[in-house]
């Protein structure tokens, strides 16, 4: 069947797509400038190889968790998710591209998911919530990428992506929140993540960072533009391509991403989960997309003891035998206040203590991992620890983090015994040290009083984002 490839309301090309949703031929081209970025090579010879790759990557990947079971529910006689693209007109919440049958008069304003409601049926099935015999496929969930279970919902008028984690612990859900907390503290542009309860399950949620009339262009599509020189590393080549597209702060943005990924040990930064934003009307690139999809970090697939021993993790996305550590690409720290790195473990701990049911042993393993990473970065770039922090040992820092997580107040030393697995005598001894250093202050009498946190990070308390349906 003949379909029109649309960019908003601009007819870009005529395509032949079969009943299974697979693109077969490029029949005619009307607006080559409006091809999806990086797919326009060879259009004059009607060679749709780049377009086919783009279209195939638009579907739900076959590696998605439990997808085989899901396909048996929604497409009993099919082994591919390509057919779902036909039912949703190929619409996404990541760009303004879509398809319509040749001769149909549907407009983008009538059908796009940025402004119009859509069915939750497919999302319910994809997360194992509901088995419908005849679900509606008019949903952005048909074009959602990635291997983890996810779905789109409209919450308080916002398009919100809910994402699960990998079994059995689903640590990625919490890691996304931690990563966005760290980015916020360091002043790095990022997508805010928060915990969402939906259908009895806990997800991490984030608002769509792509707005109406914008396209998200992955670094992969930028990279596929070609022209890499023999002497260039992948990192250098991508930086040059960004600059050629008018991105003036390209190096700072990529270096900030590499820094965050190193601090948190992110293992899954690839060329499809970072990139640029483009104006769909003018086709001009307007900036770097905020950091997102950082959940595969903090030893998400490791046991506590394995995380405690872990020193090196796989390096991505610019793998090189010459530069085995991503930080080697940084000539300086891309931060306004480099000394702020010292407090990153504290903010990680604040997030962890806010997650109900997360074992204390897991929290300690994660904080220890981040502490080691922060120390490595500080040594590499000559960032000294402040005298204040240098005087504290690990137990004292752990006490301050616990007090921070309790609203800046500690009523009884016994609370620390179970939380930190230390004796009452040890807890009191370290509390006295912290009082002497001016980090804790005793308020009231011995019987009815309490200790109060005296620290700048106290202002951070209460800033955990609430997002209720």
C-alpha positions as CSV (number, residue, x, y, z in Angstrom):
1,X,0.0,0.0,0.0
2,X,1.2,3.5,-0.7
3,X,1.7,5.8,2.3
4,X,2.8,9.4,2.5
5,X,5.7,10.2,4.8
6,X,4.7,13.3,6.7
7,X,6.6,15.9,8.7
8,X,3.9,17.7,10.5
9,X,1.7,18.7,7.5
10,X,4.5,18.6,4.9
11,X,4.4,15.6,2.5
12,X,8.0,14.4,2.3
13,X,7.7,11.3,0.2
14,X,5.6,8.4,-1.0
15,X,6.4,5.0,0.4
16,X,5.3,1.5,-0.3
17,X,4.7,-0.3,3.0
18,X,3.4,-3.8,3.1
19,X,0.7,-5.2,5.4
20,X,3.3,-6.3,8.0
21,X,4.4,-2.7,8.4
22,X,7.7,-3.1,6.6
23,X,8.9,-0.3,4.3
24,X,9.6,-1.8,0.8
25,X,10.1,1.1,-1.6
26,X,10.7,4.8,-1.9
27,X,8.3,5.8,-4.7
28,X,8.6,9.5,-4.9
29,X,10.3,12.4,-3.1
30,X,8.8,15.8,-2.7
31,X,10.6,17.6,0.2
32,X,14.1,16.0,0.6
33,X,15.1,18.6,3.2
34,X,12.4,17.2,5.5
35,X,13.6,13.6,5.5
36,X,14.3,12.3,9.0
37,X,17.8,13.6,9.7
38,X,20.6,11.3,8.5
39,X,18.3,9.3,6.2
40,X,18.4,11.4,3.1
41,X,21.5,9.8,1.4
42,X,20.7,8.1,-1.8
43,X,17.2,9.5,-2.3
44,X,17.8,10.6,-5.8
45,X,18.5,6.9,-6.8
46,X,15.4,5.9,-4.8
47,X,17.6,4.1,-2.4
48,X,15.7,3.9,0.9
49,X,18.3,2.1,3.0
50,X,18.7,4.9,5.5
51,X,15.0,5.4,5.7
52,X,14.3,1.7,6.2
53,X,16.8,1.7,9.1
54,X,15.0,4.7,10.6
55,X,11.6,3.1,10.2
56,X,12.7,-0.2,11.6
57,X,14.2,1.5,14.7
58,X,10.9,3.3,15.2
59,X,9.1,0.1,16.3
60,X,9.2,-1.6,19.7
61,X,12.5,-3.6,19.8
62,X,12.1,-7.4,19.8
63,X,14.5,-7.4,22.8
64,X,11.9,-5.7,25.0
65,X,11.3,-7.6,28.3
66,X,8.5,-10.2,28.0
67,X,7.7,-9.1,24.5
68,X,7.2,-12.6,23.1
69,X,4.4,-13.1,25.6
70,X,3.0,-9.7,24.8
71,X,3.0,-10.3,21.0
72,X,1.0,-13.5,21.7
73,X,-1.7,-11.3,23.2
74,X,-1.9,-8.4,20.8
75,X,-0.7,-10.0,17.5
76,X,-1.2,-13.7,17.8
77,X,-0.1,-14.5,14.3
78,X,2.8,-12.1,14.1
79,X,6.4,-12.2,15.1
80,X,7.2,-8.5,14.7
81,X,6.0,-5.2,16.1
82,X,6.2,-3.4,12.7
83,X,2.5,-3.8,12.1
84,X,1.7,-1.7,15.2
85,X,3.2,1.3,13.3
86,X,0.4,1.2,10.8
87,X,-2.2,1.4,13.5
88,X,-0.7,4.5,15.1
89,X,0.3,6.2,11.9
90,X,3.9,5.9,13.0
91,X,3.3,8.7,15.4
92,X,5.8,9.3,18.2
93,X,6.3,11.6,21.2
94,X,9.9,12.1,20.1
95,X,9.4,13.9,16.8
96,X,6.8,15.2,14.3
97,X,7.0,12.4,11.7
98,X,4.1,10.2,10.8
99,X,2.5,8.4,7.9
100,X,-1.0,8.5,6.2
101,X,-2.5,6.5,3.5
102,X,-2.2,8.2,0.1
103,X,-5.1,10.5,-0.6
104,X,-6.3,10.7,3.0
105,X,-6.9,14.2,4.3
106,X,-5.8,13.8,7.9
107,X,-3.8,16.7,9.4
108,X,-1.1,16.6,12.1
109,X,-3.2,18.8,14.4
110,X,-6.0,16.2,14.3
111,X,-3.9,13.2,15.2
112,X,-0.6,14.0,16.9
113,X,-0.1,12.7,20.5
114,X,1.4,16.0,21.8
115,X,-2.1,17.6,21.8
116,X,-4.6,14.8,21.4
117,X,-5.6,11.9,23.7
118,X,-4.6,8.4,22.9
119,X,-5.5,4.9,24.0
120,X,-4.0,3.2,27.1
121,X,-4.9,-0.3,25.8
122,X,-1.5,-1.0,24.3
123,X,0.4,0.4,27.3
124,X,-1.7,-1.8,29.6
125,X,-0.8,-4.9,27.7
126,X,2.9,-4.0,27.3
127,X,3.4,-3.7,31.1
128,X,1.3,-6.8,31.8
129,X,-1.6,-5.0,33.3
130,X,-4.4,-6.2,31.1
131,X,-5.2,-8.7,28.4
132,X,-7.6,-7.3,25.8
133,X,-8.8,-9.3,22.8
134,X,-9.2,-6.2,20.7
135,X,-7.0,-3.4,22.1
136,X,-6.7,0.0,20.4
137,X,-3.2,0.5,19.0
138,X,-3.6,4.3,18.6
139,X,-0.9,5.0,21.1
140,X,2.7,6.3,21.3
141,X,3.6,3.1,23.0
142,X,3.8,1.5,19.6
143,X,6.9,3.6,18.9
144,X,8.6,3.5,22.3
145,X,12.2,2.4,22.2
146,X,14.3,0.5,24.7
147,X,14.4,-3.0,26.3
148,X,12.7,-2.2,29.5
149,X,8.9,-2.2,30.0
150,X,7.4,1.2,29.6
151,X,4.3,3.1,28.7
152,X,3.1,6.7,28.1
153,X,0.3,8.2,30.2
154,X,-1.2,11.7,30.4
155,X,-0.9,13.0,34.0
156,X,-2.0,16.4,35.0
157,X,-2.0,17.3,31.3
158,X,1.6,16.2,30.8
159,X,2.8,13.4,28.6
160,X,4.7,11.2,31.0
161,X,6.8,8.2,30.2
162,X,6.7,5.5,32.9
163,X,9.6,3.0,32.8
164,X,10.2,-0.2,34.8
165,X,13.4,-1.8,35.7
166,X,15.0,-5.2,35.0
167,X,14.1,-8.2,37.2
168,X,14.4,-9.1,40.0
169,X,15.3,-5.8,41.8
170,X,14.3,-3.1,39.2
171,X,17.1,-0.9,40.6
172,X,17.0,1.2,37.4
173,X,13.8,2.8,38.6
174,X,15.5,4.3,41.6
175,X,18.8,5.0,39.8
176,X,17.0,7.3,37.3
177,X,15.8,9.5,40.2
178,X,19.3,9.5,41.8
179,X,20.9,10.5,38.5
180,X,18.5,13.4,38.0
181,X,19.1,14.5,41.6
182,X,22.9,14.5,41.0
183,X,22.5,16.5,37.8
184,X,20.3,19.0,39.5
185,X,22.8,19.5,42.3
186,X,25.7,19.9,39.8
187,X,23.7,22.3,37.6
188,X,23.7,20.0,34.6
189,X,20.7,20.1,32.1
190,X,18.7,16.9,32.6
191,X,15.3,15.3,32.5
192,X,13.7,15.1,35.9
193,X,12.7,11.7,37.1
194,X,10.4,10.8,39.9
195,X,8.7,7.7,41.3
196,X,5.2,6.9,40.2
197,X,2.8,4.3,41.5
198,X,0.7,2.9,38.7
199,X,-1.4,-0.3,38.9
200,X,0.3,-1.5,42.0
201,X,3.8,-1.2,40.4
202,X,6.5,1.4,41.0
203,X,7.9,3.1,37.9
204,X,10.2,6.1,37.3
205,X,8.4,8.8,35.4
206,X,9.5,11.7,33.4
207,X,7.8,14.4,31.3
208,X,8.3,14.4,27.6
209,X,11.3,16.6,26.9
210,X,10.4,17.0,23.2
211,X,7.8,19.6,22.6
212,X,5.3,20.2,19.8
213,X,7.1,21.2,16.6
214,X,10.4,19.6,17.7
215,X,12.3,16.6,16.6
216,X,14.7,14.6,18.8
217,X,17.7,13.6,16.6
218,X,19.8,10.9,18.1
219,X,23.6,11.1,18.2
220,X,23.5,7.9,16.1
221,X,21.7,9.8,13.2
222,X,24.2,12.7,13.5
223,X,27.0,10.2,13.4
224,X,25.6,8.4,10.3
225,X,25.9,11.7,8.4
226,X,29.4,10.5,7.6
227,X,32.6,12.3,6.9
228,X,34.7,10.9,9.8
229,X,38.4,11.4,9.2
230,X,41.0,8.7,9.9
231,X,42.7,10.7,12.6
232,X,39.5,11.5,14.5
233,X,38.2,9.5,17.4
234,X,34.4,9.0,17.6
235,X,34.3,11.7,20.3
236,X,36.2,14.2,18.2
237,X,34.0,13.4,15.1
238,X,30.7,13.8,17.0
239,X,31.9,17.1,18.5
240,X,32.8,18.4,15.0
241,X,29.4,17.3,13.6
242,X,27.6,19.0,16.5
243,X,29.5,22.3,15.8
244,X,28.8,22.0,12.1
245,X,25.1,21.9,13.0
246,X,25.4,25.1,15.0
247,X,25.7,23.7,18.5
248,X,28.1,26.2,20.2
249,X,28.3,24.4,23.6
250,X,28.8,20.9,22.2
251,X,31.9,20.0,24.1
252,X,30.5,21.2,27.5
253,X,27.3,19.2,27.0
254,X,29.0,16.0,26.0
255,X,31.6,16.3,28.7
256,X,28.9,16.8,31.3
257,X,27.2,13.7,30.2
258,X,30.5,11.7,30.4
259,X,31.2,13.1,33.9
260,X,27.8,12.1,35.2
261,X,28.0,8.6,33.6
262,X,31.5,8.1,35.2
263,X,30.4,9.3,38.7
264,X,27.4,6.9,38.7
265,X,29.0,4.1,36.6
266,X,26.4,4.2,33.8
267,X,26.9,1.1,31.6
268,X,24.4,1.8,28.8
269,X,25.1,5.2,27.3
270,X,24.9,4.6,23.6
271,X,24.4,6.8,20.5
272,X,20.6,6.4,20.6
273,X,20.0,7.8,24.1
274,X,21.5,11.2,23.7
275,X,21.4,13.8,20.9
276,X,20.1,17.1,19.7
277,X,16.8,18.9,19.4
278,X,15.7,20.4,16.0
279,X,12.9,22.8,15.1
280,X,10.5,20.9,12.9
281,X,9.5,24.0,11.1
282,X,12.8,25.7,10.3
283,X,14.9,22.5,10.4
284,X,17.5,24.4,12.6
285,X,19.1,22.7,15.5
286,X,18.1,24.5,18.7
287,X,20.4,22.7,21.3
288,X,21.5,19.6,23.0
289,X,18.9,17.3,24.5
290,X,19.0,17.1,28.3
291,X,20.6,14.1,29.9
292,X,18.1,11.2,30.2
293,X,18.1,7.4,30.4
294,X,20.9,6.9,33.0
295,X,19.2,4.1,35.0
296,X,21.7,1.4,34.1
297,X,24.1,2.7,36.7
298,X,25.2,2.2,40.3
299,X,25.8,-1.6,39.7
300,X,22.1,-2.1,38.8
301,X,22.8,-5.8,38.0
302,X,25.3,-6.5,40.8
303,X,24.9,-7.8,44.3
304,X,25.8,-5.5,47.2
305,X,29.2,-7.2,47.8
306,X,30.0,-7.1,44.1
307,X,29.2,-3.4,43.9
308,X,31.4,-2.8,46.9
309,X,34.3,-4.4,45.1
310,X,33.6,-2.9,41.7
311,X,36.2,-0.5,40.4
312,X,35.8,-0.4,36.7
313,X,32.7,-0.7,34.6
314,X,32.2,-0.9,30.8
315,X,33.0,2.5,29.1
316,X,30.6,4.0,26.6
317,X,29.7,5.5,24.2
318,X,33.2,6.4,22.9
319,X,34.9,3.1,23.5
320,X,38.7,3.1,22.7
321,X,41.7,1.0,23.7
322,X,43.6,4.3,23.9
323,X,41.1,5.9,26.2
324,X,39.8,3.2,28.4
325,X,38.3,5.7,30.8
326,X,35.7,8.2,29.5
327,X,37.2,11.0,31.7
328,X,40.3,10.9,29.5
329,X,38.4,13.0,27.0
330,X,37.9,15.8,29.5
331,X,40.6,18.5,29.7
332,X,38.8,20.2,32.6
333,X,35.7,19.7,34.7
334,X,32.6,21.0,32.9
335,X,31.1,22.5,36.1
336,X,30.6,26.0,37.3
337,X,31.6,25.0,40.8
338,X,34.0,21.9,40.6
339,X,34.3,21.7,44.4
340,X,30.6,20.8,44.6
341,X,31.6,17.2,43.6
342,X,32.5,16.6,47.3
343,X,28.8,16.6,48.3
344,X,27.6,14.3,45.6
345,X,27.6,11.2,47.9
346,X,25.4,13.2,50.4
347,X,22.8,13.9,47.8
348,X,22.8,10.3,46.6
349,X,22.2,9.2,50.1
350,X,19.3,11.7,50.5
351,X,17.6,10.1,47.6
352,X,18.3,6.5,48.8
353,X,16.9,7.0,52.2
354,X,13.7,8.4,50.6
355,X,13.0,5.1,48.8
356,X,10.9,2.8,51.0
357,X,12.0,-0.8,51.2
358,X,15.4,-0.3,49.8
359,X,17.8,-2.4,52.1
360,X,20.3,-0.5,54.2
361,X,23.0,-2.7,52.9
362,X,22.2,-1.6,49.3
363,X,22.2,2.0,50.3
364,X,25.6,1.7,51.9
365,X,27.0,-0.1,48.9
366,X,25.8,2.5,46.5
367,X,27.1,5.4,48.6
368,X,30.4,3.8,48.9
369,X,30.7,3.3,45.2
370,X,29.9,6.9,44.5
371,X,32.3,8.1,47.2
372,X,35.1,6.1,45.4
373,X,34.2,7.6,42.1
374,X,34.1,11.2,43.5
375,X,37.5,10.7,45.1
376,X,38.9,9.5,41.7
377,X,37.6,12.4,39.8
378,X,38.8,14.9,42.5
379,X,42.3,13.4,42.3
380,X,42.4,13.4,38.5
381,X,41.4,17.1,38.3
382,X,43.2,18.4,41.4
383,X,40.0,19.2,43.3
384,X,40.8,19.2,47.1
385,X,38.4,18.1,49.7
386,X,37.4,21.0,51.9
387,X,38.9,21.0,55.4
388,X,35.5,20.4,56.8
389,X,34.9,17.2,54.9
390,X,38.5,16.0,55.2
391,X,38.1,15.9,59.0
392,X,35.2,13.4,58.8
393,X,35.5,9.6,58.5
394,X,33.0,7.4,56.7
395,X,30.9,6.7,59.8
396,X,30.5,10.4,60.6
397,X,29.5,11.2,57.0
398,X,27.0,8.3,57.1
399,X,25.5,9.8,60.3
400,X,25.1,13.2,58.7
401,X,23.4,11.6,55.7
402,X,21.0,9.7,57.9
403,X,20.2,12.9,59.8
404,X,19.6,14.7,56.5
405,X,17.2,12.0,55.4
406,X,15.2,12.4,58.6
407,X,14.5,16.1,58.0
408,X,17.7,17.3,59.7
409,X,16.8,16.0,63.1
410,X,17.9,13.0,65.2
411,X,15.9,12.3,68.4
412,X,17.8,9.2,69.7
413,X,21.2,7.8,69.1
414,X,19.6,4.3,69.0
415,X,18.2,5.2,65.5
416,X,21.7,5.0,64.2
417,X,22.3,1.5,65.6
418,X,19.8,-0.2,63.2
419,X,20.3,2.2,60.3
420,X,24.1,2.1,60.2
421,X,24.7,-1.2,62.1
422,X,26.8,0.4,64.8
423,X,26.7,0.2,68.6
424,X,25.1,2.9,70.7
425,X,28.5,3.8,72.3
426,X,30.0,4.2,68.8
427,X,27.0,6.3,67.7
428,X,27.3,8.7,70.7
429,X,31.1,9.0,70.3
430,X,30.8,10.1,66.7
431,X,27.8,12.4,67.5
432,X,30.0,14.2,70.1
433,X,32.7,14.7,67.4
434,X,30.2,16.1,65.0
435,X,28.8,18.5,67.6
436,X,32.4,19.6,68.4
437,X,33.0,20.2,64.7
438,X,29.8,22.3,64.4
439,X,28.1,19.8,62.1
440,X,25.4,18.9,64.6
441,X,23.8,21.0,67.3
442,X,22.1,19.8,70.5
443,X,18.7,21.3,71.1
444,X,17.0,20.9,74.5
445,X,17.6,18.6,77.4
446,X,19.1,15.1,77.5
447,X,15.7,13.6,78.0
448,X,13.5,15.6,75.7
449,X,15.9,17.2,73.3
450,X,17.4,16.2,69.9
451,X,20.3,16.9,67.6
452,X,19.9,19.2,64.6
453,X,21.8,19.2,61.4
454,X,24.0,22.3,60.8
455,X,24.9,22.2,57.1
456,X,24.2,24.0,53.9
457,X,22.7,20.9,52.4
458,X,19.8,21.2,54.9
459,X,18.3,23.5,52.3
460,X,18.1,20.6,49.9
461,X,15.7,18.8,52.2
462,X,12.1,18.7,51.1
463,X,12.9,19.2,47.4
464,X,12.0,15.7,46.4
465,X,9.6,16.1,43.6
466,X,6.0,14.9,44.1
467,X,4.0,14.0,41.1
468,X,0.6,12.6,41.7
469,X,-2.0,11.5,39.2
